[in-house]
């Protein structure tokens, strides 16, 4: 599907172009299917807007237009960290993809991560592990989760993880992420392309954040294009960087130099795992084998046998995975894998994005008495 949805040239497409996939599925059939999807989407969004809820605290949404892989969850973690340092008390509202149960509930602050990810989803568990001071509420209806978070007390700002399509809840800042390397794929909505909404719906965004912009020169043309298409909407850029490697969650980070030229096997069950593999290659590791699994994959004993066999066959010194995958690994296996810690770096755009966030929230928390 990656070859079908994403052209080689990074661009902001002006329309749907599934022609490159003609050898797989006729373009006319793909366009017809996308039209049906879009009509259903418009009907559902109209219903959501009629039931739109306004909560009494600021709401920040972190979302995107495409199917996964833009770095929403890392930016959600970054946003919570920034808000906590600024003096706010955020709570995260997330759907919890693949979880059991439908009712809104707060993720427990303690427990086995593998079991919690089964009950609440891997992304909520990952967010909570990085931000233990920010309660994480999981549920399909973010308005209900938000009300529950406020009723529990100690919260003065809400952060929606993957919230751009969740129209039933009003927000004060709508942050939309676009991958700098391929921001909107071929411009088509599902199934002809990777978009969950038409490109024109980006007009709802309050700010664009270009992710994986490794160099300023990489993001400059896309910034100019977005500014001309969506006048008045600020555009910032950030990059993903491997901060270090840890042998278990909460343990000290090993400096990346410790892994220079080390032979490693890497596996990931996330959207677009090739981007994670590329981030690790930049560190100078000798990646002798990569293994990809579906996003949110539940690992079995057979999967681990395959991973261990690959490490043995390639004389690997360490096996590395993502923090999101680590949340899904059963406890008996977890100590066998190192975890790559990925951070967000805004570089020169950091201050501008921080200032915009504070302005959008509309108020500053009171200063505590000495």
Secondary structure, DSSP 4 states (H G I P E B T S, - for coil): -HHHH--SS----SS---GGGTTTS-HHHHHHHHHHHHHHHHHHHHHHHHT-B--SSEEEEEEESBSS-S-HHHHHHHHHHHHHHHT--EEEEE--TT-S--S-EEPPSSS-HHHHHHHH-HHHHHHHHH-TTS-EEE-S-HHHHHHHHHHHS--SEEEEET-TT-TTB--SEEEEEEETTSSSTTSPBTTTSSBSS-GGGGGG-SEEEEES--SHHHHHHHHHHHHHHSTT-EEEE-EEEEEEEESSTTSPPBPGGGGTT-EEEEEE-STTHHHHHHHHHTTT-EEEEEEE--TT----HHHHHHHHHHHHHTT-SEEEEEHHHHTTS-HHHHTT-EEEEEEEE-GGGHHHHHHHHHHHH---PPPPP-
